[in-house]
Amino acid sequence: MTLNHDAESGERLAQHTDFSEPLIQPKGKTTAIAVGGDHSGSRNDGSISMVLISTSVAVCGSFEFGTCVGYSSPTQSGIRKDLGLSLTEYSVFGSILTVGAMIGAITSGKIADSVGRKGAMRVSAIFCILGWLAIYFSRGAFTLDLGRISTGYGMGVFSYVVPVFIAEITPKNLRGGLTTVNQLMICCGASTGFILGIVLTWRTLALVGLLPCILVLLGLFVVPESPRWLAKVGRGKEFNAALRRLRGNEADISSEAAEIQEYIQTLEVLPESTVMDLFQKRYSHSVIVGVGLMIFQQFGGINGIGFYTRETLELAGFSGGNGTAIIGYIQPPINLLGAILMDKCGRKPLIMFSATGTCLGSVLTGVAFYLQEHEMVIDWVPELVFAGLLVYFASFSTGMGAVPWVIMSEIFPINVKGTAGSLATAVNWFGSWVASYTFIFLTNWSQSGTFFLYAGVYAAAVVFVAILVPETKGKTLEEIQASMNSSKNIENIH
């Protein structure tokens, strides 16, 4: 097969938006799929119970993600006292989590492509279990850090594979809402870790972190693998069985099965992807959107503000304990609201509303600190700062937290999904580290200036979404990926 033929096939794939006819007629033996009925229509009236069970198992990994993030804050005094750590040593322990997560993110796509989505979740769970056990048995900084980086690695893999798995198994009318549950469970896991950390010792809290991993490992024995991954690796019989389990015995899966197979057969003529392939013109739109959303999500300061919420409130004269508790309590129900709205309002309106709200929250907080710096209406400053942060976190939870992950799981063609998804996830974790590391330096420079800077990032995000981000609501993954990588869309961004 020549390179010219590969390029021509790639262009045909990019331009293919009508899945009613196959692009390539299989030669010789075809991949086995049991199809019944007419391909012109598909009933989606089958049971979705297995989809909900599979999603529930997967988001135990999201909950584990949250417990990893929420572990370090309530355990600081206990760990430092018991192990005699300096503040610097404990800071290394807290921040090394993101280092492990970046490594996990870089390797996550290859793992998920090699051993499957379920295999990647098993790898994640095992790394997290080993990490929590190392933390539990720690007698010094070395094993403590080793455990933390291990949980971080597992968390980085979970952050990629969970939304991808959910997106690949879910019917298009439910995909947005169920994928958003990923972010909801991250939030719930972090809140649970913080609350339990008040009443449990740091060693006991480490054992609590084992529970979601155990649920993942047990649950994966009863849920099917992603049908799209099975089709990609040529396991046709298992592909058909998995899709049947997910859609129910009474559902007509013929049209969906044919659509997935036709898309996969088209991709088979393309070589295995590398990072350099992502710079090809036909993938530029999806890469810009996927990576761009991750940049705006993190460089808007969410982790810096989140890690130092208590200190920020206290600088303004507001009760840090009461303020962080209120903010923590409101986030899970707002995340749930975002999940409900995802498939009703659409991804694009939701993320634009969210980015606008976080921008306004940043502006309000920045104005409050500006008044404090210039000793103007000082009595208003504590309430204004609290109100600004409340608007910021509430708005972020409605869309900016979840939608980038949903869109990332939808827009990349399956032949580059592992490589592109790893890149987007690694960028997200790098941005997380930058935001948390620079927050103190920025606020030492100017508290008001820091929040005005974040407001500018989210204002730019609104423009970015309006111009480049497509609406993916109500479309199959194959329709999204074909339209994202069509020549018409690529010309619009150049």
N, C-alpha and C positions, 0 to 999 in steps of 0.2 A: 504493500500500500504506500503510495507516494505522499510526500508532504503536501503537495497541491491538493490531493484528494481529501486529506485531513482538513485543510483550510476550507475547502468547499463545503465539506460536511458541517463544519462549525458554523459557517455562514447560514446554511440551511436550517440548522438548529436555532440560531438566533432569530431567524425570520419566521419560524414556525409558530403560529398562534392558533391554528385550527387543528385540533386533535381528532377530528372525526375520521381522518384518513391517515394511515401510517406513512411515515417518511421513507422507511426502509422495509422492504419485504424480506423477512428472514430467509436465509438460504440453508438448505439442508435441514438438520434437526432443529426444531424450535424449542424455546424454553417452555416447559409445561405449565400451562395455566388452564384451569377448568373454568370455562366460560359458558354460561347458559343464557339464552335469551338474546335480545337484540341489543346491539351496541349503541343504538341511537338514543337510548334513554337508560337511566339507572335509578332504581328506587333506593332511597336512603332511609327507608322506614324500618330497618332492622334494629335489633337491640344495640344500644351503645354501652351496655353495662361493662363489657371488657375494656372499652376505651376509658371509662371512668376508673376502673380498677387499675389499669396500667398507668394512668396519669397519677393516681394516688400513690402508687409505688415509686414512680419517678420523682415526685415532689418531696418524698422523704429525703432524697438527696438535696433538694433545695433547702429543706428545714435544717439538714446537717450543715449546709453552707452558712446559714444564719447563726447556728450555735457556735461555729468556728469564729465568726466575726464578733459575736457578742460575748465571747469567753473572757477576753483580756481585761475589759473594763471593771467588772465587779471583783475580780480575783487579784488585783494588783497588790493590795496591802497584805493579803494572806500569803501569797507567793514570796514577796520580798521579805516578809518576817520569817517564814519557815525556812527558806533557802538562803537567806542573808544576801540577797541580790541588791546591787546598787540601782539607782534610778536609770542609769545608762544601760545596765545589763537587762533591766526589765523592758526598756524601750526597744532594745534589739529583739527581745522575745515577742513583743507586740507587733513590730513592723515586719519581721521576717516572714510572717504569714503571707504577705503580698508577693514576696520573692518566690515562695513555693507555688503560689497561685499563678504567677507569670510563667513559670516552668511548666506547670500543668496545662495552662492554656496553649502554650506553643506545641505541646505534644498531643493535645486532646483530639485534634482532627485525625491525625494518623492512627491513633488508638481506636477511635470510633469507626474509622474506615476499615481497619484491619480485623478487629475482633467483634465488630458490631456495636450497636448502641447499648445493648444489654451488657456486653463484655466490658465496655468502657465504664459503665456504672459500677460493675463489680470491682474493677481496678480502683476506681475512686473510693469505694467503700472500704476496701482493704487498706489503702494508704491512710485513710482517716482512722480506722481502727488501730493500726500500728502507731499512728501519731498520738492518739489519746492514751494508749497504754504507756507509751514512752513518757508522756507528761505525768501520768498518774504515779509511775514508779520513779520519777526524777528525784535525784538527790543533789543536783547542781545545775548550773546554767547550760552545760553542753547537751545533756539529754533533754532538757526542757526545750531548747532551741531546735534540736533534731526532731522532737515530736511536733513542734509547731510548724516547721517547714513541711513535714510529712502531711499534716492535716491541710496545710495550704495547697500542697500539690493536688490532693484529692478534691479540694474545693474548686481549684482551677479547672479540673476535668469536668466536675459536676456542672460548673457554670456554663460550659459549652453543650454538653451532651443532653442535659435534661430538656431544655427548650427545643432542641433539634428532634429528639425522640418524640416529644409530645406533638410537635408540628407534623411529623411524618405519619403518625398513627391516627390523627384526628380528622373527622369529616370537616369540610371547608366551612360549614356554617357554625361550627363550635370551636374552630382552631384558635381564634384570637383569645376567647375567654379562658379556655383551658390552658393555653400557653402562659397567660398572665398569672395563673395560680402559682407558677414558678416564683415570681417576685413576691407574691403574697406570703408564701411559705418561708422565703428568706427572711422577710420582715418578722414573721411569727417566731422563727427560730432565734433571731437576734434578741427579740423581746423576752422570750422564754429564758434564754441564757442570762440576760441581765437580771430578771426577777428572781430566778432560782439562785443566782450567785449571791443574793442578799442573805439567804437562809442556809445555803449549803457551803461546805468547805471547798476549796479549789480542787482537791483531789476527787471528791465526790462528784463535783460538777463535770470533771473530765470523764467519769464513768457514764454520766447522763448523755454525754456526746456520743457514746457507743450505740445507743438505742436506735437512732434513725438509720445508722449503717446496717445494723442487724435486720431491721425491717426491709431495707433495700435488698439485701442478700437473700432473704427468705422470699420476698415478694417476686423477685425476678424468676423464681422457679415456676410461677403460675401465669406469668404474662407473656404474650408473644413478642418476638423480635419485630423491629420495624420492617414492614413489607417492602418499602422502597429500598432499604439496604439489602434485603434478601434478593430482590430482583437485580440489583446492581452486581452482586457477586455470583449470579447465575444459579441460585438455589430456587428453581421455579416451583417445585412441589411445595416447599416450605413457604414460599411467597404466597401461594394461593391459600394454603391452610391458615396462615397468619391473618391475611385480609378477611377470610371468612370468619374467623374468631372475633375480629374487631368489629365487623359489621353485622353479625348475627346470622343465624342459619336461614332466616326467611328473607334476607336482603338480596337484591340482585346486584352482584359485584362485577358483572361482566364488563360494563362500560369503564368503571374505575380501573379494573385490572388491565384492560386493553390500553387505556391511556397511559398508565404507568409503564407498561412493557414497551409501548411504542417509543416513549421518551427515552427509556433506558437503552433500547436497541440503537437509537440515534447516537447516544453518547458513547456507545461501545467503539465507534470508529475513531474517537479522540484519544490521544495518548494520556498516560497517567499525569496528573497535574503536579506542578511545582509552584513555588512562590513566584517565580518569574512569569508563569502563565497568567497570573492575576493582572499583569500589566498589559495584557493584550486588549485591543480596542473593544472586542465583543464582551468583555467582562468589566469594563471600566465603570459602567453605571452602577452595577450591583456592588462593586468594591467600594466606590466612593460613598454610596448610601450606607452600607454596613459599617464601614470604618468611621465615617463621618458622624453617625449617630452615637457611636461609642465615645468619640472624642468630646462631643457636646455634653453627653451625659456626665462624664467624669470631670472635665475641665471647668464645668460650672460650679465646682467646689463641693459636691455633695459629701464626699468622704471627709474632707477637711472640716467642714461645718459639722458633720455628724459626729466625728471623733471628739470635737471640742465644743459641743453644744453647751455643756454645763459651764465651762470657763467663759464662753461668750456671753451667756446670760448674766453671770456674776460680774463680769466687767461692766455691764450696763446697770448693775444694781438690782437685778431681778433674782429671785430665788432659783438657784441652779437645780436643786432637787425637784421642786414642784414643776418647774418649766420642762425639764427633760421627761418627767413622768407623764405630763399631759401630752407632750409631743409623741412620746412612745405609744400611748394608748390610742391616739387618733389614727396612726398610720395603718394598722391592719384593716379596720373597716373601710378606709378610703381606698386601700389597695383592692379590697373586695369590690367596691363600687366601680373601680377602673376595669376590673375583670368583667363585670356585668355589661359595662358600656362598650367594651372592645368590639364585640360583634354586632352591636346596635348602632353606634355612632360611626364606627370605623377607626382605623389606626391613625390616619392623618389628622382628622379634626381633634382627636384626643391628645395627640402629642403636641399639636400647636397650642391647644388650650393649656396643657401642662407647662410647656416652655414659657408661655406668656405669664402664667401665674408665678413660676419660679423667678422670672425676671422682675416682676412687681414686688415679690417678697424680698428679693435682694436689694432693690431700690429702697424699699421702706426701711430695711435694717441699716443700709448705708446712710440714709437721711438721718436716722436716729443717732448713729455714732457721729455724724457730722455736727449735729446739734450739741452733742456732748463735748466734742473737741473744741467747739467755739463757745461753750458755756451758755447755750441758748435753750430756754424752756427745759431746764434740766429735769424737772418733775415728770415730764412726759417720756423721757428716754427709756426707762425700764419697760414700760408697757409697749412702746413703739417697737423696741427690739424684739420683745416676745411675740408681738403680733406679726412682725416681719418674718421671723423664723417659723412661726406657725403656718403662715401663708406659703412660705418656701417649701416646707416639708410636705404639707398637704397637697400642694400643686404637683410636686415631684412624684408623689405616690400615685396620682391619678394616671400618669402616662409616661413621664420621662424615665421612671424606674423600670417599667416593664416593656413598653413598646419597642425600644431598640432591640431587646432580646427577641421579641416576637418577630420583628421584621428581619433580623439577622437569620433566624431559623427558616424564613420563607424564601428569601430572594436569591440565594446562591444555587446554581445548577449542581446536581448531585456529583458530577465528575470533579468539581472544584470545591465542593462544600466543606470537606475536611480541611483543606489548605486555607481557604478563605475564612472559614469559621474560626480556625485557630488564630489567624492574623487579627480578626476583629476582637476576639476574646483577649488576646495578648495586649492589644492596644487599650482595651478597657482596664485591664489590671495595671498596666503602666500608668495610665491616667489616674487610677485610684491611688497609686503610690505617690505620684507627683502632687496631687491635691492634698493628701494627708501630710506629706513632708514639707510642703511650702507654706501651709496655712499659718503657722506660727511666725515665719519670717515676713509674710505679707501683712499680718495684723500688727507686727512690730513696726512695720513701715507706715501703715495707715489702716486703721480699722474700717473707716468709711470707704477708703479707696479700694480695699479688698472686696467689699460687697458690691461696689459699683463695677468693678472688674468682672465679677461673676454675672452681674446683670447684663453686661455687654455680651458675654458668651451666650447667654440664653436668648438675647435679642437676635444675635446672629443665627442661633438654632432655628428660630421661627422662620427666618428668611430661607435658610437651607432646606427646611422641610417643605415650605411652600413651593419651592422651585424644583427640587430634585426627588423628593420621597414620593413614591407611588402609593395609591390606595390598594391594599391587598385583600380587603374584606370581600368575602364571598367568592374568591377565586381558588382553584386548585393550585397546588405547588407548581405543577407543570405549566399552567397558564401564566402564573406570576413570573417564573424563571424565563420563559420564552419571551414575554413582553419586556422584561427588564433588560434582556440582552439582545433586543432587536436593533437593527441598524437605525431605525427612526428615533428611538429613544437615545441612542448614543450620539447621533448628530445633534440632538437638542442640548447636550451638555458640553459641546465643544464649540 
